C-alpha cells in the first residue's frame, strides 16, 4: 500500500516504509562524497539493511545515556554559552580553537581520556547524512571518548556498572547514530509536502527536553492513560528560509511480537503555524481516508528530497 509511509507520521503505529527507500539505512550513499565517512557504522547494520540485534535494555539505556549527555549541552536552543561545558556533541569546527561556535553554541569537544578511565576509547566521529544549515557541511556525531567524558562530568561512576566495556560504549554510539538517521529520514517524509518550494531542507539546531511533555504526549498520558515518552527532542529545520520546529517523542515499546526496535519515535511538526496544522491534517487524511485524500491532496514523491 503506497500510503503506509504516512502511518508513523503523526500516529504511533507501524514502522515507516517510504517509497524508493530500502532497508534500514535512509541515506542514498551513492550520492555521498567518496571521502566522506559513512553516516552510520555498518557494524550496526546487517546486510540487507537490518539492524544488528540490540537487546531491549541496550536500546533504551543507550538513548537515555545519550540524552543525559545532551542535557548539559543547550545545542544553540537557549544561547547560554557561558554555562556550556567542553565535550558537547555534534560540534563541527576546529578542535584547536578556544572560541564558542556561534552556530551551535558549543566549545571544542573534549577528546582527551578521562582520569582513571579503564580502557581507551575511539575519538573517531561519524559524519551524519544530516545537512547543517548554511554551512554546506553535515552534522557530526559525538565520539565514544566525548560521550564518556560528558557522562563522567555529570557524575557518572563507571565502577558501579556491571558490564561496562569498549563494546558497550560503541553500541551506545551506534544506536544513537542509527536513531538520528531514522529521525531525519522521517522528517524528510514530512518535508516532502514542500518539495516544490524547498528540495533540500537542513537542520539548524536541536535540543533535548526530557522533562517536558509535548501537548500530544500530555494528552496521551493524562487522558488516554498511555505511558509517557522517556525522552523528547526538538529539532529546528530550515525549509529554505522558513524555520520549522519538529517534536521527537521517544517511547519504550518493548520488543514483543517480533519487534526488533525497543525505541519508537513519534515525529511531527509542532503546531506553530497553519502550515504545520495542514500537514498534520493531510497525514491524518491519508491514513484514515486514503481514497478521499488522494483526490484532495497531491501525493508527494519520496526519492528526490534531500538528495545531492
Residue frames relative to the residue before (quaternion, step in Angstrom):
aa qw qx qy qz dx dy dz
X 1.0000 0.0000 0.0000 0.0000 0.00 0.00 0.00
X 0.4114 -0.7527 0.4551 0.2388 3.59 -0.61 1.10
X 0.6438 0.5438 -0.3283 0.4267 3.61 1.20 -0.29
X 0.4567 0.7138 -0.4432 0.2924 3.58 1.23 -0.09
X 0.5226 0.6310 -0.4176 0.3928 3.59 1.17 -0.37
X 0.6894 0.4978 -0.2798 0.4456 3.55 1.11 -0.61
X 0.5094 0.7099 -0.4163 0.2513 3.58 1.12 -0.47
X 0.7235 0.4056 -0.2585 0.4952 3.58 1.00 -0.75
X 0.5838 0.5890 -0.3827 0.4072 3.59 1.16 -0.38
X 0.8458 0.0847 -0.0933 0.5184 3.54 -0.35 1.23
X 0.7616 0.2211 -0.1548 0.5892 3.61 1.20 -0.28
X 0.3647 -0.7202 0.5409 0.2362 3.60 -0.91 0.86
X 0.2893 0.7534 -0.5350 0.2499 3.56 -0.01 1.30
X 0.8564 -0.0528 0.0622 0.5098 3.54 -0.75 -1.08
X 0.5981 -0.5505 0.4393 0.3824 3.53 -1.30 0.28
X 0.5633 -0.6253 0.4202 0.3395 3.53 -1.07 0.77
X 0.0122 -0.7706 0.6371 -0.0136 3.56 -1.08 0.88
X 0.0651 -0.8484 0.5253 0.0037 3.55 -0.03 1.29
X 0.5409 -0.5962 0.4764 0.3537 3.53 -1.14 0.61
X 0.8192 0.2616 -0.1860 0.4752 3.54 -1.04 0.73
X 0.6926 0.4037 -0.2778 0.5294 3.61 1.22 0.04
X 0.0690 -0.8076 0.5857 0.0106 3.55 -0.70 1.06
X 0.7918 0.3019 -0.2233 0.4817 3.53 -1.19 0.57
X 0.6813 -0.5289 0.3461 0.3693 3.52 -1.35 -0.10
X 0.6732 0.4910 -0.3161 0.4536 3.62 1.12 -0.36
X 0.2914 -0.8239 0.4623 0.1500 3.61 -0.43 1.19
X 0.5892 0.5945 -0.3612 0.4111 3.59 1.21 0.21
X 0.3351 -0.7015 0.5880 0.2233 3.55 -0.99 0.83
X 0.2029 -0.8396 0.4924 0.1072 3.56 -0.02 1.28
X 0.5316 0.6067 -0.4259 0.4097 3.59 1.19 -0.13
X 0.6566 0.4998 -0.3092 0.4728 3.56 1.27 -0.33
X 0.5741 0.6229 -0.3717 0.3798 3.59 1.24 -0.23
X 0.5825 -0.5648 0.4575 0.3639 3.50 -1.30 0.46
X 0.5504 -0.6333 0.4304 0.3327 3.55 -1.03 0.75
X 0.6923 0.4724 -0.2791 0.4687 3.57 1.16 -0.50
X 0.5500 0.6254 -0.3998 0.3827 3.60 1.23 -0.19
X 0.4712 -0.6314 0.5282 0.3167 3.52 -1.20 0.58
X 0.5650 -0.5798 0.4582 0.3670 3.53 -1.17 0.58
X 0.4714 -0.7224 0.4244 0.2752 3.61 -0.80 0.94
X 0.7625 0.1770 -0.1501 0.6039 3.58 1.21 -0.26
X 0.4918 -0.6624 0.4677 0.3172 3.57 -0.81 0.97
X 0.4109 -0.7376 0.4740 0.2500 3.58 -0.76 0.98
X 0.5746 0.5553 -0.4215 0.4287 3.60 1.15 -0.16
X 0.6311 0.4833 -0.3477 0.4972 3.58 1.29 0.04
X 0.7277 0.3471 -0.2202 0.5491 3.57 1.27 -0.02
X 0.3399 -0.7397 0.5436 0.2044 3.56 -0.78 0.99
X 0.6488 -0.4860 0.3964 0.4310 3.53 -1.27 0.28
X 0.7387 0.3469 -0.2845 0.5031 3.53 -1.02 0.84
X 0.5986 -0.6236 0.3376 0.3726 3.57 1.28 0.15
X 0.5310 0.6286 -0.4293 0.3723 3.61 1.18 0.09
X 0.4999 -0.6668 0.4698 0.2912 3.52 -1.06 0.81
X 0.5696 -0.5230 0.4991 0.3910 3.50 -1.28 0.42
X 0.4891 -0.6959 0.4458 0.2789 3.58 -0.97 0.81
X 0.0356 -0.7805 0.6233 -0.0320 3.53 -0.18 1.32
X 0.5050 -0.6540 0.4710 0.3088 3.57 -1.09 0.72
X 0.6847 -0.4578 0.3688 0.4308 3.54 -1.33 0.25
X 0.6747 0.4969 -0.2990 0.4566 3.60 0.84 -0.96
X 0.6380 0.5356 -0.3342 0.4409 3.58 0.93 -0.84
X 0.6933 0.4912 -0.2898 0.4406 3.57 0.84 -0.97
X 0.6890 0.4718 -0.2883 0.4687 3.59 0.86 -0.91
X 0.6948 0.4760 -0.2871 0.4563 3.57 0.84 -0.95
X 0.6086 0.5502 -0.3571 0.4466 3.58 1.08 -0.64
X 0.6753 0.4816 -0.3008 0.4707 3.58 0.88 -0.91
X 0.6534 0.5055 -0.3154 0.4669 3.59 0.99 -0.79
X 0.6537 0.5217 -0.3196 0.4454 3.58 0.96 -0.82
X 0.6640 0.4835 -0.3057 0.4816 3.57 0.92 -0.87
X 0.6437 0.5159 -0.3256 0.4621 3.59 1.00 -0.76
X 0.6104 0.5348 -0.3502 0.4677 3.57 1.08 -0.65
X 0.6345 0.5111 -0.3237 0.4810 3.57 1.05 -0.72
X 0.6725 0.5010 -0.3012 0.4539 3.57 0.92 -0.89
X 0.5981 0.6271 -0.3694 0.3355 3.58 1.03 -0.72
X 0.6928 0.4299 -0.2924 0.4996 3.59 1.15 -0.39
X 0.6769 0.4470 -0.2717 0.5178 3.58 1.31 -0.05
X 0.3206 -0.7935 0.4805 0.1914 3.62 -0.35 1.15
X 0.2471 -0.8185 0.4943 0.1571 3.59 1.25 -0.26
X 0.6852 -0.5206 0.2551 0.4409 3.53 1.02 0.94
X 0.4750 0.6916 -0.4433 0.3155 3.61 1.20 0.14
X 0.8151 0.2047 -0.1233 0.5277 3.61 1.01 -0.66
X 0.4546 -0.7441 0.4155 0.2588 3.61 1.25 -0.03
X 0.4756 0.6809 -0.4492 0.3292 3.62 1.19 0.22
X 0.0783 -0.8694 0.4870 0.0291 3.55 0.63 1.17
X 0.6320 0.5766 -0.3448 0.3863 3.57 1.02 -0.72
X 0.7301 0.4281 -0.2347 0.4782 3.58 1.13 -0.52
X 0.5120 0.6773 -0.4094 0.3339 3.59 1.24 -0.02
X 0.3173 -0.7551 0.5396 0.1948 3.62 -0.72 0.99
X 0.5779 -0.5565 0.4455 0.3973 3.53 -1.27 0.21
X 0.7097 0.4761 -0.3255 0.4045 3.53 -1.27 0.36
X 0.4073 0.7103 -0.4885 0.3015 3.59 1.21 0.13
X 0.5058 -0.7064 0.4127 0.2737 3.59 -0.97 0.82
X 0.8243 0.3083 -0.2115 0.4252 3.49 -1.46 0.13
X 0.3710 0.6806 -0.5314 0.3416 3.56 1.06 0.75
X 0.0651 -0.8014 0.5945 0.0092 3.56 -0.87 0.87
X 0.4706 0.6505 -0.4715 0.3649 3.54 -0.25 1.24
X 0.7166 -0.4002 0.3314 0.4654 3.54 -1.26 -0.36
X 0.3276 -0.7887 0.4845 0.1893 3.56 -0.37 1.19
X 0.6302 0.5245 -0.3482 0.4544 3.60 1.20 -0.20
X 0.5746 0.5997 -0.3811 0.4062 3.56 1.22 -0.26
X 0.3875 -0.7415 0.5060 0.2096 3.56 -1.10 0.73
X 0.5862 0.6247 -0.3667 0.3628 3.57 1.19 -0.43
X 0.5390 -0.5857 0.4992 0.3423 3.53 -1.31 0.48
X 0.4215 -0.6725 0.5444 0.2714 3.56 -0.99 0.86
X 0.3741 -0.7677 0.4655 0.2325 3.64 -0.50 1.10
X 0.6459 0.5521 -0.3328 0.4090 3.61 1.13 -0.42
X 0.8001 0.1402 -0.1186 0.5711 3.59 1.10 -0.53
X 0.4240 -0.7527 0.4246 0.2708 3.57 1.34 0.32
X 0.5236 0.6310 -0.4064 0.4032 3.57 1.01 0.83
X 0.4245 -0.6756 0.5348 0.2780 3.57 -1.10 0.65
X 0.6925 -0.4336 0.3301 0.4727 3.61 -1.22 0.06
X 0.5255 -0.6606 0.4309 0.3190 3.62 -0.97 0.76
X 0.4068 -0.6903 0.5471 0.2424 3.52 -1.18 0.68
X 0.0370 -0.8267 0.5608 -0.0273 3.58 -0.41 1.24
X 0.4913 0.6642 -0.4385 0.3538 3.59 1.23 0.18
X 0.5566 -0.6030 0.4386 0.3664 3.64 -1.01 0.68
X 0.4671 -0.6797 0.4941 0.2753 3.56 -1.03 0.82
X 0.6259 -0.5273 0.4151 0.3972 3.55 -1.25 0.43
X 0.8514 0.0989 -0.1053 0.5042 3.57 -0.98 0.94
X 0.2954 0.7473 -0.5334 0.2640 3.59 1.12 0.58
X 0.4183 -0.7759 0.4131 0.2288 3.62 -0.63 1.07
X 0.8013 0.0738 -0.0305 0.5929 3.60 1.17 -0.37
X 0.5514 -0.6048 0.4458 0.3625 3.59 -1.15 0.47
X 0.1597 -0.7770 0.6029 0.0852 3.54 -1.19 0.62
X 0.5832 -0.6023 0.4199 0.3474 3.53 -1.15 0.62
X 0.2551 -0.7437 0.5975 0.1577 3.55 -1.17 0.71
X 0.4075 0.7101 -0.4769 0.3198 3.60 1.26 0.18
X 0.1479 -0.7831 0.6005 0.0660 3.55 -1.06 0.80
X 0.3623 -0.7467 0.5238 0.1917 3.53 -0.82 1.06
X 0.3541 -0.7019 0.5785 0.2175 3.54 -1.02 0.87
X 0.3551 -0.7594 0.5075 0.1991 3.58 -0.69 1.06
X 0.5439 -0.5722 0.4816 0.3805 3.54 -1.32 -0.09
X 0.5567 0.6549 -0.3613 0.3616 3.58 1.31 -0.23
X 0.3389 -0.7615 0.5102 0.2122 3.62 -0.53 1.09
X 0.3244 -0.7377 0.5650 0.1771 3.53 -1.00 0.92
X 0.5151 -0.7109 0.3855 0.2840 3.53 -0.56 1.23
X 0.8822 0.0976 -0.0994 0.4498 3.53 -1.15 0.91
X 0.6447 0.5288 -0.3364 0.4377 3.62 1.17 0.36
X 0.3614 -0.7218 0.5063 0.3034 3.58 1.11 -0.57
X 0.6385 0.4991 -0.3174 0.4924 3.59 1.29 0.25
X 0.4669 -0.6396 0.5266 0.3091 3.53 -1.38 0.01
X 0.5440 -0.5699 0.4905 0.3722 3.54 -1.26 0.40
X 0.2749 -0.7665 0.5672 0.1231 3.56 -1.14 0.74
X 0.3972 -0.7340 0.5054 0.2192 3.56 -0.86 0.99
X 0.5804 -0.5883 0.4225 0.3723 3.62 -1.18 0.48
X 0.4616 -0.6509 0.5239 0.2978 3.54 -1.21 0.53
X 0.6716 -0.4631 0.3795 0.4364 3.54 -1.31 0.14
X 0.6638 0.5105 -0.3088 0.4510 3.58 0.97 -0.84
X 0.6297 0.5271 -0.3334 0.4631 3.60 1.01 -0.74
X 0.6332 0.5255 -0.3227 0.4677 3.57 0.99 -0.84
X 0.6625 0.5103 -0.3084 0.4534 3.57 0.84 -0.97
X 0.6803 0.5030 -0.2973 0.4426 3.59 0.82 -0.96
X 0.6576 0.5107 -0.3122 0.4574 3.56 0.97 -0.84
X 0.6658 0.4992 -0.3060 0.4625 3.59 0.98 -0.81
X 0.6333 0.5177 -0.3298 0.4712 3.60 0.98 -0.79
X 0.6524 0.5267 -0.3116 0.4471 3.57 0.97 -0.86
X 0.6772 0.4784 -0.2850 0.4809 3.59 1.16 -0.59
X 0.6494 -0.5563 0.3047 0.4195 3.57 1.27 0.14
X 0.4170 0.7118 -0.4692 0.3152 3.58 1.26 0.15
X 0.1762 -0.7773 0.5988 0.0785 3.59 -0.95 0.93
X 0.3312 -0.7836 0.4923 0.1843 3.57 -0.30 1.26
X 0.5708 0.6189 -0.3799 0.3832 3.62 1.17 -0.49
X 0.6633 0.5122 -0.2988 0.4564 3.57 1.19 -0.49
X 0.5797 0.5785 -0.3720 0.4369 3.57 1.30 -0.07
X 0.4416 -0.7236 0.4722 0.2417 3.57 -0.92 0.91
X 0.8356 0.2000 -0.0443 0.5097 3.56 0.92 -0.88
X 0.2802 0.7744 -0.5278 0.2079 3.60 1.05 0.61
X 0.1529 0.7666 -0.6024 0.1614 3.55 -0.92 0.98
X 0.6614 -0.4795 0.3605 0.4502 3.61 -1.19 0.19
X 0.6311 0.5420 -0.3389 0.4394 3.58 1.06 -0.71
X 0.6320 0.5277 -0.3315 0.4606 3.59 1.02 -0.76
X 0.6574 0.4979 -0.3098 0.4732 3.60 0.92 -0.87
X 0.6399 0.5218 -0.3226 0.4628 3.58 0.99 -0.83
X 0.6440 0.5192 -0.3251 0.4583 3.60 0.99 -0.81
X 0.6186 0.5468 -0.3448 0.4466 3.59 1.00 -0.79
X 0.6779 0.4819 -0.2902 0.4734 3.56 0.87 -0.95
X 0.6592 0.5188 -0.3158 0.4433 3.59 0.92 -0.86
X 0.6521 0.5022 -0.3139 0.4733 3.59 0.96 -0.86
X 0.6389 0.5277 -0.3195 0.4596 3.58 0.95 -0.86
X 0.6855 0.4860 -0.2958 0.4544 3.58 0.81 -0.97
X 0.6356 0.5320 -0.3218 0.4575 3.57 0.99 -0.87
X 0.6715 0.5006 -0.3012 0.4558 3.59 0.89 -0.92
X 0.6542 0.5090 -0.3216 0.4577 3.59 0.99 -0.76
X 0.6335 0.5150 -0.3349 0.4703 3.58 1.01 -0.76
X 0.6550 0.5070 -0.3072 0.4685 3.57 0.97 -0.85
X 0.6370 0.5281 -0.3254 0.4576 3.59 1.03 -0.80
X 0.6661 0.4939 -0.3126 0.4633 3.58 0.91 -0.86
X 0.6123 0.5506 -0.3426 0.4522 3.56 1.04 -0.77
X 0.6856 0.4697 -0.2990 0.4689 3.59 0.89 -0.84
X 0.5941 0.5395 -0.3656 0.4714 3.59 1.09 -0.61
X 0.6342 0.5234 -0.3314 0.4626 3.59 1.02 -0.74
X 0.5856 0.5552 -0.3752 0.4561 3.60 1.11 -0.55
X 0.6534 0.4842 -0.3075 0.4940 3.57 0.98 -0.81
X 0.6856 0.5030 -0.2903 0.4390 3.57 0.88 -0.95
X 0.5175 0.6480 -0.4160 0.3732 3.59 1.22 -0.31
X 0.5440 0.5997 -0.4007 0.4289 3.58 1.20 -0.36
X 0.7722 0.3274 -0.1488 0.5238 3.59 1.17 -0.58
X 0.2695 0.8133 -0.4862 0.1717 3.57 1.20 0.47
X 0.6094 0.5562 -0.3674 0.4294 3.61 1.11 -0.49
X 0.7263 0.4057 -0.2373 0.5016 3.57 1.03 -0.74
X 0.8069 0.0204 0.0069 0.5903 3.59 1.13 -0.52
X 0.1648 -0.8292 0.5311 0.0554 3.56 -0.35 1.26
X 0.7814 0.2546 -0.1360 0.5533 3.60 1.23 -0.29
X 0.0664 -0.8024 0.5931 0.0083 3.61 0.23 1.21
X 0.1652 -0.7884 0.5892 0.0630 3.56 -1.18 0.63
X 0.4620 -0.6687 0.5100 0.2817 3.55 -1.21 0.57
X 0.2915 -0.7723 0.5462 0.1423 3.57 -0.72 1.14
X 0.7688 -0.1997 0.1974 0.5745 3.57 0.76 -1.08
X 0.1569 -0.7770 0.6052 0.0734 3.55 -1.28 0.23
X 0.0175 0.8040 -0.5944 0.0059 3.55 -1.20 0.37
X 0.4098 -0.7090 0.5242 0.2335 3.53 -1.19 0.62
X 0.0244 -0.7816 0.6233 -0.0054 3.56 -1.07 0.86
X 0.0030 0.8724 -0.4887 -0.0102 3.59 0.77 1.01
X 0.7174 0.4441 -0.2546 0.4725 3.61 1.12 -0.55
X 0.6588 0.4853 -0.3117 0.4830 3.61 1.25 -0.07
X 0.2939 -0.7522 0.5656 0.1672 3.56 -0.67 1.09
X 0.4173 -0.6630 0.5572 0.2754 3.56 -0.99 0.81
X 0.6698 -0.4995 0.3383 0.4329 3.63 -1.15 0.39
X 0.6824 0.4716 -0.3112 0.4637 3.61 0.88 -0.82
X 0.6399 0.5110 -0.3336 0.4671 3.59 0.99 -0.78
X 0.6176 0.5361 -0.3411 0.4636 3.59 1.03 -0.75
X 0.6714 0.4964 -0.2947 0.4647 3.59 0.88 -0.95
X 0.6680 0.5043 -0.3070 0.4531 3.57 0.88 -0.92
X 0.7100 0.4588 -0.2696 0.4612 3.59 0.97 -0.82
X 0.7790 0.3800 -0.1998 0.4570 3.59 0.71 -1.06
X 0.7398 0.3744 -0.2235 0.5125 3.60 1.08 -0.59
X 0.7799 0.3210 -0.1717 0.5091 3.59 0.78 -0.99
X 0.3844 -0.7791 0.4208 0.2611 3.56 1.39 -0.11
X 0.3478 0.7047 -0.5307 0.3175 3.55 1.01 0.80
X 0.6346 -0.5162 0.4056 0.4078 3.55 -1.29 0.24
X 0.5174 -0.6128 0.4939 0.3360 3.53 -1.22 0.54
X 0.5000 -0.5708 0.5215 0.3901 3.59 -1.19 0.32
X 0.4145 -0.7216 0.4913 0.2570 3.58 -1.01 0.69
X 0.7889 0.1112 -0.0796 0.5991 3.58 1.26 -0.12
X 0.0638 -0.7733 0.6290 0.0484 3.55 -1.28 0.43
X 0.0530 -0.7576 0.6493 0.0399 3.55 -1.13 0.77
X 0.1907 -0.7267 0.6411 0.1566 3.53 -1.27 0.47
X 0.1040 -0.7851 0.6094 0.0365 3.57 -0.82 1.04
X 0.2244 -0.7597 0.5974 0.1248 3.57 -0.97 0.91
X 0.1288 -0.8132 0.5675 0.0094 3.56 -0.59 1.22
X 0.3124 -0.7244 0.5862 0.1844 3.56 -1.05 0.85
X 0.1167 -0.7833 0.6098 0.0310 3.55 -0.55 1.21
X 0.7292 -0.4409 0.2316 0.4693 3.56 0.46 1.30
X 0.8257 -0.1842 0.0550 0.5304 3.54 0.79 1.08
X 0.7075 0.3669 -0.2446 0.5522 3.58 1.23 -0.33
X 0.2749 -0.7692 0.5543 0.1599 3.58 -0.74 1.02
X 0.0907 -0.7932 0.6020 -0.0108 3.54 -0.87 1.10
X 0.2584 -0.7744 0.5594 0.1436 3.57 -0.81 0.99
X 0.1335 -0.7717 0.6192 0.0568 3.55 -0.94 0.98
X 0.2532 -0.7430 0.6017 0.1476 3.55 -1.09 0.80
X 0.1013 -0.7773 0.6201 0.0311 3.55 -0.95 0.98
X 0.0675 -0.7838 0.6172 0.0085 3.58 -0.50 1.20
X 0.2169 -0.7861 0.5723 0.0860 3.56 -0.88 1.02
X 0.0844 -0.8091 0.5815 -0.0044 3.57 -0.70 1.15
X 0.3534 -0.6736 0.6063 0.2318 3.52 -1.24 0.66
X 0.0473 -0.8392 0.5413 -0.0195 3.57 -0.29 1.28
X 0.5117 -0.6622 0.4202 0.3509 3.57 1.25 0.17
X 0.3958 -0.7140 0.5272 0.2360 3.54 -1.30 -0.07
X 0.3041 0.7537 -0.5221 0.2585 3.55 1.05 0.77
X 0.8132 0.2981 -0.2109 0.4532 3.55 -1.36 0.20
X 0.6947 -0.5071 0.2763 0.4288 3.56 1.03 0.79
X 0.4166 0.7080 -0.4755 0.3146 3.60 1.22 0.16
X 0.2703 -0.7999 0.5192 0.1328 3.59 -0.72 1.06
X 0.7301 0.3790 -0.2234 0.5229 3.57 1.24 -0.26
X 0.2902 -0.7910 0.5205 0.1387 3.55 -0.57 1.21
X 0.6992 0.4200 -0.2585 0.5176 3.59 1.16 -0.52
X 0.0603 -0.7909 0.6090 0.0062 3.56 -0.69 1.09
X 0.2054 -0.7968 0.5614 0.0881 3.58 -0.77 1.05
X 0.1758 -0.7474 0.6345 0.0896 3.53 -0.88 1.04
X 0.0065 0.8359 -0.5411 0.0924 3.58 -0.24 1.33
X 0.2197 0.7567 -0.5909 0.1732 3.56 -0.88 0.96
X 0.5630 -0.5753 0.4515 0.3850 3.59 -1.21 0.38
X 0.4924 -0.6431 0.4966 0.3121 3.56 -1.03 0.80
X 0.4936 -0.6654 0.4746 0.2973 3.56 -1.11 0.66
X 0.2050 0.8031 -0.5214 0.2030 3.53 0.63 1.23
X 0.7935 0.1681 -0.0694 0.5808 3.58 1.26 -0.23
X 0.6259 -0.5182 0.4146 0.4097 3.57 -1.30 0.26
X 0.6005 0.5709 -0.3612 0.4277 3.57 1.08 -0.68
X 0.6608 0.4926 -0.3044 0.4775 3.58 0.95 -0.88
X 0.6396 0.5219 -0.3273 0.4598 3.59 0.98 -0.80
X 0.6538 0.5046 -0.3166 0.4666 3.60 0.98 -0.80
X 0.6336 0.5284 -0.3376 0.4533 3.58 0.97 -0.80
X 0.6857 0.4784 -0.2938 0.4633 3.56 0.90 -0.87
X 0.6116 0.5257 -0.3499 0.4766 3.58 1.11 -0.60
X 0.6248 0.5402 -0.3391 0.4504 3.59 1.00 -0.80
X 0.6553 0.5074 -0.3131 0.4637 3.57 0.93 -0.90
X 0.6315 0.5235 -0.3277 0.4689 3.56 0.98 -0.85
X 0.6716 0.5038 -0.2961 0.4555 3.59 0.93 -0.92
X 0.6572 0.5022 -0.3186 0.4629 3.60 0.94 -0.87
X 0.6794 0.4931 -0.2994 0.4534 3.57 1.02 -0.73
X 0.7751 0.3699 -0.1888 0.4762 3.57 0.82 -1.00
X 0.8133 0.1172 -0.0198 0.5696 3.60 0.97 -0.84
X 0.0582 -0.8679 0.4917 0.0407 3.62 0.67 1.07
X 0.6500 0.5270 -0.3385 0.4303 3.60 0.95 -0.77
X 0.6724 0.4622 -0.2904 0.4999 3.58 1.07 -0.72
X 0.6472 0.5499 -0.3238 0.4169 3.58 0.94 -0.88
X 0.6541 0.5234 -0.3278 0.4367 3.60 0.98 -0.74
X 0.6282 0.5075 -0.3324 0.4872 3.57 1.22 -0.41
X 0.7267 0.4530 -0.2400 0.4574 3.57 1.00 -0.88
X 0.8112 0.2095 -0.0684 0.5416 3.57 0.99 -0.84
X 0.4797 -0.6400 0.5165 0.3060 3.52 -1.20 0.61
X 0.3680 -0.7319 0.5332 0.2113 3.54 -0.90 0.94
X 0.3629 -0.7686 0.4758 0.2263 3.63 -0.54 1.07
X 0.3934 -0.6713 0.5650 0.2745 3.55 -1.26 0.44
X 0.3901 -0.7868 0.4445 0.1767 3.53 -0.86 1.00
X 0.6714 0.6022 -0.3168 0.2937 3.55 0.86 -0.92
X 0.7248 0.4896 -0.2637 0.4068 3.61 0.98 -0.74
X 0.5907 0.6357 -0.3793 0.3211 3.57 1.01 -0.74
X 0.8376 0.1995 -0.1635 0.4815 3.55 -0.91 0.96
X 0.5249 0.6287 -0.4284 0.3817 3.61 1.18 -0.09
X 0.3460 -0.7441 0.5405 0.1858 3.52 -1.23 0.54
